[in-house]
Amino acid sequence: MKATLNSGCLFIGLTLILGLSAPAHSQQPQQQTVEPLEGYLATPEQLEFDEALLERLQLPDGFEINVFAQDLGNPRKLAVAPNGTVFVTLRDDGEVLALMDRNGDGRMDEKRTVASNVDYVNGIIVHENQLYFVTDTTLYSAALGADGMPAAPQVLIDDLPDAGQHPNRTLGFGPDGMLYISVGSTCNACDEPNDEHATLLRAQPDGSNREIYAEGLRNTIGFTWHPETSELWGMDHGSDWRGNDSPPEELNRIAPGEHYGWPFCWGDRQPDVYLPAEPDSMTKEEFCATTQPPVLTYQAHSAPLDMLFYNASQFPQEYQGDAFVTMRGSWNRQPPVGYEVVRIRFENGQPVAFEDFVTGFLTEDGSAQFGRPVGMATLPDGSLLFTDDTNGVIYRVAYTGEDNAPAR
């Protein structure tokens, strides 16, 4: 192990030499000689936040960015009520806040705590005048009053599977009116003992009749439905310690009953030769052939944390039906990547390419950062909000160019 400190950024390089054999329970044992991999711990220095840093950010022409709220600690996921109240989860503090922009200037000017003592709270959504939020094991709902504030929350589910490595549950309501809950894996790469880990669950809005909708999803925190096709899309995290550029982050079309490969496969159904475990009654190669491949892939270790289709009217027409994804940023790659918001261009309801949308949080040499994007939501005026859970900021992106002019 070799560690060096470079301009405030800690880089630790590890060489992993793995000669693995199949475990004894496998029915088809086989010896594998595996090439060594180099893995890294690379932690960019966190710069103290100052609004002057916004000058470093790059956005497409016609777009502007401002601070909607700051000094929030650890803001994670967002939900916006019809009256414009912004709800945000503070995972580390175990709180849910309501933020209001009373004068319409694009900045929060009133803040209330609406739930507390909800450790590991992360996912949140407003649906049919109910506010739903979820911790690692518990789902809550609260009716919204005439003033837009929630009543005392009620527990709907209290037995979501334990957290492990990925405790951040997320929520969504599908076109079918059902509630979807993402449950990540407990580990980097292992054969999970609990069938509900590394899945997307589906339940009735009251939390009843819970079932596994799709599996083999290591950590699909960001998922949503296309506004025109109603297809479900999600961004899944690839495993760590597989090299600088593998496995990729995956954009999956998620369908009921399908398996998306983890932990035995990555990318385009490639077997994970670094995992000792084998699927039951078959080899990894045989199993991977039965799984669903990603539709698009993105740079490994970028850490996608949310996904949102743009269906408002403020941005140029060409953004309609496109998606945004927050990339919180790597810790397992040198040089670091992510620390950005990207756009996924869709054509005829299908994804065709990723492109930059908000960049510049990470310094050019990768030694420092001042933003780790996480949650997203759109305001009633069509502007886009996203959180930074490390520097305690919520940003607002608005289009101020000519009406319907293309943004380049």
C-alpha positions in Angstrom: 0.0 0.0 0.0 1.3 3.4 -0.9 -0.3 6.7 0.2 0.6 10.2 -0.8 -1.1 13.5 0.0 -1.4 15.7 -3.1 -2.8 19.2 -2.8 -5.2 18.2 -0.1 -6.5 15.1 -2.0 -5.6 11.8 -0.4 -4.7 9.1 -2.9 -4.1 5.5 -1.8 -3.2 3.0 -4.4 -3.9 -0.7 -3.7 -2.9 -3.6 -5.9 -5.4 -6.4 -5.6 -4.0 -9.8 -6.8 -6.8 -12.3 -6.8 -6.5 -15.9 -7.8 -10.0 -17.2 -7.1 -11.6 -20.5 -7.2 -15.3 -21.4 -7.1 -16.7 -22.1 -3.6 -17.4 -25.7 -2.5 -21.1 -25.4 -2.9 -20.8 -24.7 -6.6 -21.9 -27.7 -8.7 -19.3 -26.7 -11.4 -16.1 -25.9 -9.7 -13.5 -24.3 -11.9 -10.1 -22.6 -11.3 -9.7 -19.1 -12.5 -6.5 -17.2 -12.8 -7.3 -13.5 -12.5 -5.1 -10.6 -13.5 -4.3 -8.2 -10.7 -6.2 -4.9 -10.4 -5.1 -1.6 -9.1 -7.7 0.1 -6.9 -7.5 3.6 -5.3 -8.9 5.6 -2.5 -9.0 9.1 -3.7 -10.8 11.7 -1.6 -10.7 15.3 -3.0 -10.3 18.0 -0.4 -13.7 19.6 0.5 -13.5 23.4 -0.1 -15.4 25.6 2.3 -18.5 26.8 0.5 -18.7 30.3 -0.7 -21.2 31.7 -3.3 -18.2 33.1 -5.2 -17.5 29.5 -6.2 -20.5 29.4 -8.4 -18.4 31.3 -11.0 -16.5 28.1 -11.5 -19.6 26.2 -12.7 -20.3 25.5 -16.3 -23.9 25.1 -17.7 -25.3 25.2 -21.2 -26.0 28.6 -22.8 -29.0 30.3 -21.4 -29.0 28.6 -18.0 -28.1 30.2 -14.7 -27.6 28.7 -11.3 -28.1 30.2 -7.8 -28.2 29.0 -4.2 -31.7 28.2 -3.1 -30.7 27.3 0.4 -27.5 26.7 2.3 -26.1 25.7 5.8 -28.4 22.6 5.8 -25.9 20.1 6.9 -26.6 16.9 4.9 -29.5 17.5 2.5 -30.3 14.4 0.5 -33.6 13.9 -1.3 -36.2 16.4 -2.4 -40.0 16.5 -3.0 -42.1 19.5 -4.0 -45.7 20.0 -3.0 -48.2 21.5 -5.4 -48.0 24.8 -3.5 -44.2 25.0 -4.0 -43.2 23.9 -0.5 -39.9 22.0 -0.8 -39.4 19.0 1.5 -35.8 17.8 2.0 -34.4 14.9 4.1 -31.4 15.4 6.3 -30.1 11.8 6.7 -27.4 12.5 9.3 -29.7 14.6 11.5 -32.7 12.3 11.1 -34.9 15.2 10.1 -37.3 16.3 7.3 -37.5 20.0 6.6 -40.0 22.2 4.8 -38.5 25.1 2.9 -40.5 28.0 1.5 -39.7 30.7 -1.0 -42.4 33.2 0.0 -41.4 36.1 -2.2 -40.6 34.1 -5.4 -37.0 35.2 -5.8 -35.6 31.6 -6.1 -34.2 31.5 -2.6 -35.5 29.9 0.5 -36.7 32.4 3.1 -38.6 30.2 5.6 -37.7 26.8 7.1 -39.6 24.4 9.4 -38.7 21.0 10.8 -41.7 18.7 10.0 -40.2 15.4 11.2 -37.4 14.4 13.5 -35.8 11.4 15.1 -36.0 9.5 11.8 -32.5 8.2 11.6 -31.2 7.4 8.0 -34.1 9.2 6.4 -33.5 9.5 2.7 -36.2 9.0 0.1 -39.2 11.3 0.0 -42.1 12.0 -2.3 -45.4 13.8 -2.4 -48.4 11.8 -3.9 -52.1 12.6 -3.7 -51.7 15.1 -0.9 -49.6 12.7 1.2 -46.0 13.1 2.1 -44.1 9.8 2.1 -40.5 9.4 3.5 -38.4 6.4 4.3 -35.5 5.4 6.5 -33.3 2.3 6.1 -36.1 0.1 7.6 -39.3 2.2 8.0 -41.7 3.9 5.6 -43.8 6.8 6.9 -46.7 8.8 5.4 -48.3 12.1 6.6 -51.3 13.9 5.2 -50.7 17.5 4.0 -52.9 20.1 5.5 -54.4 23.2 3.9 -51.2 25.1 4.7 -49.1 22.5 2.9 -47.6 21.2 6.2 -47.8 17.5 7.0 -49.7 16.1 10.0 -48.0 13.7 12.4 -46.4 10.8 10.4 -47.8 7.3 10.5 -45.7 4.1 10.0 -46.7 2.1 7.0 -43.8 -0.4 6.9 -41.4 -1.1 9.7 -39.5 -4.2 8.5 -37.6 -3.2 5.4 -34.4 -5.3 5.3 -31.4 -4.2 7.3 -29.1 -1.7 5.7 -25.5 -2.9 5.5 -23.4 -0.9 3.0 -26.3 0.8 1.3 -28.9 2.2 3.8 -30.4 4.9 1.5 -33.9 3.8 0.5 -35.7 5.8 -2.2 -39.3 6.0 -3.2 -41.4 6.5 -6.4 -45.1 6.2 -7.4 -45.6 4.5 -10.8 -48.2 5.1 -13.4 -49.9 2.0 -12.0 -50.5 4.0 -8.7 -48.2 1.6 -6.8 -45.4 2.6 -4.5 -41.9 1.5 -5.4 -39.0 1.2 -2.9 -35.4 0.8 -3.8 -33.4 -1.4 -1.5 -29.6 -1.6 -2.1 -27.2 -4.4 -1.3 -25.6 -4.9 2.1 -22.2 -5.3 0.5 -19.9 -4.5 -2.4 -20.3 -7.9 -4.1 -21.7 -10.9 -2.3 -24.4 -13.5 -2.6 -27.1 -11.9 -0.5 -28.9 -14.0 2.1 -32.1 -11.8 2.0 -34.0 -11.9 -1.3 -35.2 -8.3 -0.8 -31.7 -6.9 -0.9 -30.4 -5.4 -4.2 -34.0 -5.1 -5.5 -36.8 -2.7 -6.4 -39.8 -3.5 -4.3 -43.5 -2.7 -5.1 -46.3 -2.2 -2.6 -49.8 -0.7 -2.3 -49.8 3.0 -1.3 -50.5 1.9 2.3 -47.4 -0.4 2.3 -49.3 -3.7 2.0 -48.8 -6.5 -0.4 -45.0 -5.9 -0.7 -43.3 -7.8 -3.5 -40.0 -7.9 -5.4 -40.5 -6.1 -8.7 -37.0 -6.5 -10.1 -33.7 -7.9 -8.7 -30.0 -7.9 -9.3 -29.9 -4.1 -8.8 -26.9 -3.4 -6.6 -27.9 0.2 -5.6 -30.5 1.8 -7.9 -31.1 4.9 -5.8 -32.3 7.0 -8.8 -35.3 5.6 -10.7 -38.3 7.2 -12.5 -40.8 6.7 -15.3 -40.7 8.3 -18.7 -43.5 10.8 -19.0 -44.6 9.6 -22.4 -43.8 5.9 -22.6 -44.3 5.2 -18.9 -41.3 2.9 -19.0 -39.3 2.6 -15.8 -35.7 3.7 -15.9 -33.0 3.5 -13.2 -29.3 4.2 -12.7 -27.5 1.3 -10.9 -24.1 1.5 -9.2 -21.4 -0.8 -10.3 -19.2 -2.6 -7.7 -16.1 -1.1 -6.3 -12.5 -2.4 -6.4 -12.8 -3.6 -10.0 -10.3 -1.0 -11.4 -10.6 2.6 -12.5 -12.9 2.0 -15.4 -15.0 -1.0 -14.5 -17.7 -1.9 -13.9 -19.6 0.9 -15.5 -22.6 2.7 -14.0 -25.7 1.3 -15.7 -28.8 2.9 -17.1 -31.4 0.1 -17.1 -34.9 -0.2 -18.4 -36.5 -1.9 -15.4 -39.2 -4.5 -16.1 -41.2 -6.7 -13.7 -39.6 -10.0 -12.8 -36.3 -9.4 -14.5 -32.8 -9.8 -13.1 -30.1 -7.2 -13.8 -27.0 -9.3 -13.0 -25.6 -8.2 -9.7 -23.6 -9.7 -8.0 -22.5 -12.2 -10.7 -22.5 -9.9 -13.7 -21.8 -6.3 -14.7 -22.1 -4.2 -17.8 -23.2 -6.1 -20.9 -23.8 -9.4 -18.9 -20.0 -9.8 -18.2 -19.2 -12.3 -15.4 -17.6 -10.8 -12.4 -14.5 -13.0 -12.2 -13.4 -11.4 -8.9 -16.4 -12.7 -7.0 -15.8 -16.2 -5.6 -19.4 -17.2 -5.3 -21.3 -18.9 -8.2 -25.0 -18.9 -9.0 -26.9 -22.0 -8.0 -26.7 -24.9 -10.4 -24.9 -23.0 -13.2 -21.8 -21.0 -14.0 -21.6 -17.2 -14.0 -21.5 -17.3 -17.8 -24.6 -19.3 -18.0 -26.4 -17.1 -15.5 -25.4 -13.8 -17.0 -26.9 -14.9 -20.4 -30.3 -14.9 -18.7 -30.0 -11.4 -17.2 -30.9 -8.0 -18.6 -28.1 -5.8 -20.1 -28.0 -2.0 -19.6 -29.3 0.2 -22.3 -26.5 2.8 -21.7 -23.5 2.9 -19.5 -21.5 5.7 -17.8 -18.0 6.1 -16.3 -17.3 3.7 -13.5 -17.5 5.1 -9.9 -19.4 8.3 -10.8 -22.0 7.3 -8.2 -25.5 8.2 -9.7 -27.8 9.3 -6.8 -31.0 10.5 -8.5 -32.8 10.5 -11.8 -35.5 12.9 -13.0 -37.3 13.3 -16.3 -37.9 16.9 -17.2 -41.6 17.5 -18.0 -42.0 21.2 -17.1 -42.1 24.1 -19.5 -39.3 26.5 -18.4 -36.4 24.8 -20.2 -36.2 24.8 -24.0 -38.4 22.3 -25.8 -35.5 20.0 -26.6 -35.3 19.1 -22.9 -38.8 17.7 -22.8 -38.7 14.0 -22.1 -34.9 14.1 -21.4 -33.6 13.0 -18.0 -31.2 14.5 -15.5 -28.9 12.4 -13.2 -26.9 13.6 -10.3 -23.4 12.0 -10.0 -22.2 12.4 -6.4 -18.6 11.5 -7.3 -16.1 8.8 -6.9 -13.9 7.7 -3.9 -12.6 4.6 -5.6 -10.9 6.0 -8.7 -7.8 8.1 -9.4 -8.2 10.6 -10.8 -11.7 11.2 -9.3 -14.8 11.5 -11.5 -18.4 12.6 -11.1 -19.3 15.6 -8.9 -21.7 16.8 -11.6 -25.2 16.8 -13.0 -25.6 15.1 -16.4 -28.4 15.0 -19.0 -29.6 11.9 -20.8 -30.9 12.8 -24.2 -33.9 10.7 -25.2 -35.2 10.3 -28.8 -38.6 8.7 -29.5 -38.7 7.6 -25.8 -35.3 5.9 -25.9 -32.0 7.1 -24.4 -29.3 7.9 -26.9 -26.5 9.7 -25.0 -25.2 11.3 -21.8 -24.0 14.9 -21.8 -22.7 17.4 -19.3 -25.3 19.7 -17.7 -23.7 21.2 -14.5 -20.0 20.7 -14.1 -17.1 22.5 -12.3 -17.7 21.3 -8.7 -14.5 19.2 -9.1 -11.2 21.0 -9.7 -9.5 20.3 -13.0 -6.8 18.3 -11.3 -9.3 16.4 -9.2 -7.6 17.5 -5.9 -10.6 19.4 -4.4 -14.4 19.7 -4.7 -17.2 22.0 -3.4 -20.2 20.0 -4.5 -21.5 16.4 -4.4 -25.0 16.4 -6.1 -27.6 14.0 -4.7 -31.4 14.8 -4.8 -33.4 16.6 -7.5 -36.9 18.1 -8.0 -38.6 20.6 -10.2 -40.3 23.7 -8.8 -43.7 24.9 -10.1 -42.0 27.5 -12.2 -40.0 24.7 -14.1 -36.6 25.4 -12.5 -34.5 22.5 -11.3 -33.3 22.0 -7.7 -30.5 19.7 -6.6 -28.9 19.1 -3.3 -25.3 18.9 -2.2 -25.2 16.6 0.8 -21.6 17.3 1.7 -21.5 21.1 1.6 -25.1 21.6 2.8 -26.4 23.5 -0.2 -29.5 23.3 -2.5 -29.0 24.8 -5.9 -31.5 26.1 -8.3 -31.0 26.0 -12.1 -33.2 28.2 -14.3 -33.4 28.9 -18.0 -33.2 32.7 -18.7 -32.4 32.6 -22.5 -34.8 33.2 -25.3 -38.0 31.3 -25.3 -37.6 27.8 -26.8 -34.1 28.7 -28.0 -31.9 25.6 -28.2 -29.3 25.3 -25.4 -25.9 24.2 -26.6 
